[in-house]
Amino acid sequence: HKYRGLQGLAVSRHAFERQDIDAVLSLLQPTPDCTDLEANNNSKNNSNNVHASANTVATPSPRVVAPTELLRHGLRFLDVSFCGLCDRYCAELLVASAGAGAPLLEALELSGNAIGRGGHFVQAAAVVLASSACRLKHLGLARNGLSDAAVCRLFNCLHANSSLISLDLAGNSTPHTRTIKESLRQCLRLNRSLRILD
């Protein structure tokens, strides 16, 4: 949480458990900068002590953390591929990638997991990819066992997206079905940012 120089984090091919997901999610959440808080609190306490009488013990007022004091990481790339992540875990990571604590995250690699039909993931994608807060330029979803319906819904999610440049869907549904072809055609007609589609 304190180190802002790290731009890429790869933990691929690791058997994730719930605590591992929570650790990654906590990294993507905004956290108060404890150093700044302590310095500001000490400064305020000293000020209170100066104005307090000799027989009165000054009580520091509760302090509200301002948005500018939220400590944010410098991650631009997160790779959690081939970690056996289920649909729900992948959805949680996608939501966190567009949260207030991850303003710089540009690439999320989720290939080789187990999204499958993608009920939770596609529902999350519909919100995240349409949000103006989304800064993702690459989303890797190769070899996730995505169904035809999930792929079509993902294409529909991209209609209003303006950040994603690269989408990797290799090794999922065959792109030759009529339904997927039509969804892809509509996606490419409405989306203006996508440049690489595998």
Helices and strands as residue ranges (DSSP letters): E 8-10, H 18-27, E 31-32, H 34-51, G 67-69, E 70-71, E 77-79, H 87-97, E 107-109, H 119-128, E 138-140, H 148-157, E 166-168, H 178-190, E 196-197
